[in-house]
Amino acid sequence: MAMLAGWLSAILGILQQPHVLHRLSVSDPHPARLPEKEDKRTFLQKVAEFIHPGPDSTSELIETLVAAEDNNVIGSESRFMLEGVLRMADMSAGEVMVSATQMDLINIESPYEDLLHLVIDTAHSRFPVYEGERDNIIGILLAKDLLKLQRAPELNIRALLRPAVFIPESKGLNDLLRDFRGNRNHLAIVIDEFGRLAGLITIEDVLEEIVGEIEDEFDEVADEGDIFGLADRTYRVSGTTPIERVEAAFGVKLTSKEDEDEFETIGGLISHEKGHVPKRGEHHVLAGLKFVALHTKGGAVKWFKVSPVTEADLEG
């Protein structure tokens, strides 16, 4: 192998000499018929690619990126994002979307107070609005537009709706990201092959496939505190809040002596009690408290809504 490498290196050295390059550039008096698509690579480029062939598949290209990181050609963050771009090219909206059963929807007939509570509880900035059946999406409501109703209660909520964008489950993420950038939309409604509501997808969902999890403003505040009182006298509790802190805040005992050393966070404890990581909207009653999963990401609950258990909760 070493002898072959030396032989090829000697050939390259000869080919790079000026008089050899000049002869190679002289036109052939009897040129062959040109192929259908002209190959614009130089002779030296062809020889170099023969010696060091490039990747022929996505997996080989990813291996090349790993080697580039090992050789300090690119940083780890750059490699991570480049891999995300490559993987995203093969993904569709149906693989990333929030399913219809987990969507937070607004009924056009709901009173203003109910809408306000939903905005506060979920902390979303955009909401699909339906009329009659949940599959009948008639528009998108921006949370900030609700402020206009406070100043002008006579306004009809229909006048505040933005047009909804509908896409099929099979739409590629590359094309979707291009559409998001082009039409300045941040949310699209996903429909299945029968035209039924399948879910929704946001520009954040797409970008997270490239750059990883994007923390929101609640995640930033969670570094300073992880239990917050809400306007409806309930509480928002981070899933990473230590169990001891939740017990102290609500004056309850959540774990037995056997479980004290097994779980550290309230998210881990609730997941253990449920037997799985709760999906958005799922609830669990523990020690007289009702824990409702508000926001899940990365296979864990980011936020719970916590309130005292009512008789209706016990009956349900």
C-alpha positions in Angstrom: 0.0 0.0 0.0 2.8 2.4 0.8 4.5 1.6 -2.5 1.2 2.3 -4.4 0.8 5.6 -2.6 4.4 6.6 -3.5 3.8 5.6 -7.1 0.7 7.7 -7.4 2.4 10.7 -5.7 5.2 10.5 -8.3 2.7 10.5 -11.1 1.0 13.6 -9.7 4.3 15.3 -9.4 5.1 14.6 -13.1 1.6 15.7 -14.2 2.0 19.0 -12.4 5.2 20.0 -14.3 4.6 23.0 -16.6 5.6 21.2 -19.9 3.3 18.2 -19.1 0.4 20.4 -18.3 1.0 22.3 -21.5 0.9 19.1 -23.6 -2.3 17.9 -21.8 -4.0 21.2 -22.7 -3.2 21.0 -26.5 -6.3 20.2 -28.5 -6.6 16.7 -30.0 -6.7 17.0 -33.9 -9.3 14.2 -33.9 -11.5 14.9 -30.9 -13.9 12.2 -29.8 -17.7 12.9 -29.8 -18.7 14.9 -26.7 -20.8 13.1 -24.2 -24.4 14.2 -23.5 -23.3 16.1 -20.4 -19.9 17.7 -20.5 -17.6 16.7 -17.6 -15.9 20.0 -16.5 -13.5 18.4 -14.1 -9.8 18.8 -14.9 -7.6 15.7 -15.4 -5.9 16.4 -12.0 -9.3 16.6 -10.3 -10.2 13.2 -11.8 -7.0 11.7 -10.6 -7.4 13.2 -7.1 -11.0 11.9 -6.8 -9.8 8.5 -8.0 -7.2 8.4 -5.2 -9.6 9.9 -2.5 -13.2 9.2 -3.6 -15.9 11.3 -2.0 -18.8 9.9 0.0 -21.5 8.1 -2.0 -24.3 8.1 0.7 -25.6 10.1 3.6 -24.1 7.7 6.1 -20.7 8.1 4.4 -21.0 11.9 4.4 -21.8 11.8 8.1 -18.7 9.7 8.7 -16.7 12.3 6.8 -18.1 15.0 9.1 -17.0 13.0 12.1 -13.5 12.7 10.7 -13.5 16.4 10.0 -14.3 17.1 13.6 -11.6 14.7 14.8 -9.1 16.5 12.6 -10.3 19.9 14.0 -11.5 21.0 10.6 -15.0 21.8 12.0 -16.3 22.2 15.6 -18.7 19.8 17.3 -21.6 22.2 17.1 -21.1 22.7 13.4 -21.0 18.9 12.8 -24.1 18.5 14.9 -26.0 21.0 12.8 -24.7 19.7 9.5 -25.9 16.2 10.5 -29.2 17.7 11.4 -29.6 19.2 7.9 -28.7 15.9 6.3 -31.2 14.0 8.3 -33.9 16.6 7.9 -33.7 16.2 4.1 -35.2 12.7 4.5 -37.9 13.7 7.0 -41.6 14.7 6.4 -44.0 16.8 8.4 -45.8 13.7 9.6 -42.7 12.6 11.5 -42.3 15.8 13.4 -45.8 17.2 13.9 -47.8 17.5 17.1 -50.6 15.0 16.7 -54.2 16.1 16.5 -55.0 14.6 19.9 -52.3 16.7 21.6 -53.2 20.0 19.9 -54.5 23.0 21.9 -57.4 24.2 19.8 -59.8 27.2 20.3 -63.5 26.9 19.7 -64.8 30.0 17.9 -67.8 30.0 20.2 -65.8 30.1 23.4 -66.2 33.2 25.6 -63.3 35.6 26.0 -62.4 34.5 29.6 -62.0 30.9 28.5 -59.7 31.9 25.7 -57.6 34.0 28.0 -57.3 31.1 30.5 -56.2 28.8 27.6 -53.5 31.2 26.5 -52.2 31.6 30.0 -52.2 27.9 30.8 -50.5 26.7 27.5 -48.2 29.7 26.9 -48.5 29.3 23.1 -48.4 32.3 20.8 -50.6 30.8 18.0 -53.8 28.7 18.2 -55.8 26.9 15.5 -59.4 27.9 15.7 -62.2 25.5 14.8 -66.0 25.8 14.3 -68.3 22.9 15.1 -66.1 19.8 14.7 -62.4 19.9 15.7 -61.4 19.0 12.2 -63.0 22.1 10.8 -60.1 24.6 11.2 -61.2 28.1 10.1 -58.1 30.1 11.0 -55.2 30.9 13.3 -55.5 33.2 16.3 -52.4 35.0 17.6 -52.4 35.3 21.4 -51.4 39.0 21.1 -54.5 39.7 19.1 -56.6 38.9 22.1 -55.4 42.2 23.6 -57.4 44.0 20.9 -60.6 42.6 22.4 -59.8 44.2 25.8 -59.7 47.6 24.2 -62.6 47.0 21.8 -64.9 44.3 23.2 -67.3 44.9 20.3 -64.9 43.3 17.9 -65.8 39.9 16.5 -63.1 37.3 17.1 -63.5 36.2 13.5 -62.0 39.5 12.4 -58.8 38.6 14.2 -58.2 35.2 12.6 -55.3 34.8 10.3 -55.5 32.3 7.3 -54.5 28.7 8.1 -52.0 27.0 6.0 -52.7 23.3 5.2 -50.0 20.8 4.2 -50.0 17.0 3.7 -48.2 14.6 6.1 -45.8 13.7 3.3 -44.5 17.2 2.8 -40.7 17.3 3.2 -39.2 19.4 5.9 -36.8 21.1 3.5 -39.8 22.3 1.4 -41.7 23.3 4.5 -38.9 25.4 5.9 -38.6 27.1 2.5 -42.4 27.8 2.6 -42.2 29.1 6.2 -39.5 31.6 5.2 -41.2 32.6 2.0 -44.7 33.3 3.3 -43.7 34.3 6.8 -45.9 31.7 8.5 -44.8 30.0 11.6 -47.4 27.3 11.8 -49.0 24.9 9.4 -52.0 22.5 9.8 -51.1 18.9 8.8 -53.8 16.8 7.1 -53.8 13.1 6.3 -54.5 11.5 2.9 -58.3 11.6 3.5 -58.2 15.4 4.3 -58.7 14.9 8.0 -56.8 16.8 10.7 -53.6 15.0 11.5 -51.7 17.6 13.6 -49.8 20.8 13.4 -46.2 21.7 12.9 -44.3 25.0 13.6 -41.1 26.5 12.3 -39.6 25.8 15.7 -40.3 22.1 15.3 -38.4 22.1 12.0 -35.5 24.1 13.3 -35.1 21.9 16.3 -34.3 19.0 13.9 -31.2 21.1 12.9 -30.0 22.9 16.0 -31.5 20.7 18.7 -34.0 21.7 21.4 -34.8 25.5 21.5 -35.6 26.7 25.0 -38.4 29.2 25.3 -38.8 32.0 27.8 -40.3 29.7 30.5 -37.2 27.5 30.2 -35.0 30.5 30.8 -37.0 31.6 33.9 -36.8 28.0 35.2 -33.1 28.6 36.0 -34.2 31.1 38.7 -37.4 29.5 39.9 -39.5 26.6 38.9 -42.9 27.1 40.6 -45.1 29.9 39.4 -48.5 31.1 40.4 -51.0 31.6 37.6 -54.0 34.0 37.4 -56.5 31.2 37.9 -55.0 30.2 41.3 -53.2 27.2 39.8 -49.5 26.7 39.5 -47.0 26.0 36.7 -44.3 23.6 37.9 -41.2 22.7 35.9 -40.7 18.9 35.4 -37.2 19.2 36.6 -38.2 20.7 40.0 -36.8 18.7 42.9 -39.5 16.6 44.7 -38.5 18.2 48.0 -39.2 21.6 46.7 -42.7 20.7 45.5 -43.4 19.0 48.8 -42.4 22.2 50.7 -44.3 24.5 48.4 -47.6 22.6 48.6 -47.2 21.2 52.1 -47.6 17.6 51.0 -45.6 14.3 51.1 -45.3 12.8 47.6 -42.9 9.9 48.1 -42.6 7.0 50.6 -39.4 6.2 52.4 -38.6 3.5 49.8 -38.9 6.0 46.9 -37.1 8.9 48.5 -33.7 8.0 47.0 -35.1 6.6 43.8 -36.5 9.8 42.2 -35.2 13.3 42.3 -37.5 15.4 40.1 -41.3 15.7 40.0 -41.2 14.7 36.3 -39.5 11.5 37.0 -41.8 10.7 39.9 -45.0 11.3 37.8 -43.6 9.3 34.9 -42.9 6.4 37.3 -46.4 6.6 38.7 -48.0 6.7 35.2 -45.8 4.0 33.9 -44.8 6.2 30.9 -43.9 9.8 30.2 -47.3 11.7 30.2 -48.4 13.2 26.9 -49.7 16.8 26.8 -53.1 17.0 28.4 -52.6 13.8 30.5 -53.1 14.2 34.3 -52.2 12.3 37.4 -53.5 12.7 40.9 -51.0 12.5 43.8 -51.2 13.5 47.4 -54.3 15.6 46.9 -52.8 17.4 43.9 -53.7 17.2 40.2 -50.7 17.3 37.8 -51.5 18.0 34.2 -48.8 17.8 31.6 -48.7 21.1 29.7 -45.6 20.9 27.6 -43.5 17.9 26.7 -40.2 17.9 24.8 -37.4 15.5 24.3 -39.2 12.6 25.9 -39.8 14.5 29.2 -42.5 16.8 30.6 -41.2 20.4 30.6 -44.2 21.9 32.5 -47.0 20.7 34.7 -50.1 22.6 35.7 -50.8 21.8 39.4 -54.0 22.4 41.3 -55.9 20.9 44.3 -58.0 17.9 43.5 -61.7 18.5 43.1 -64.6 16.1 43.5 -65.0 16.0 39.7 -61.4 14.9 39.4 -61.9 12.0 41.8 -65.1 11.0 40.1 -63.3 11.0 36.7 
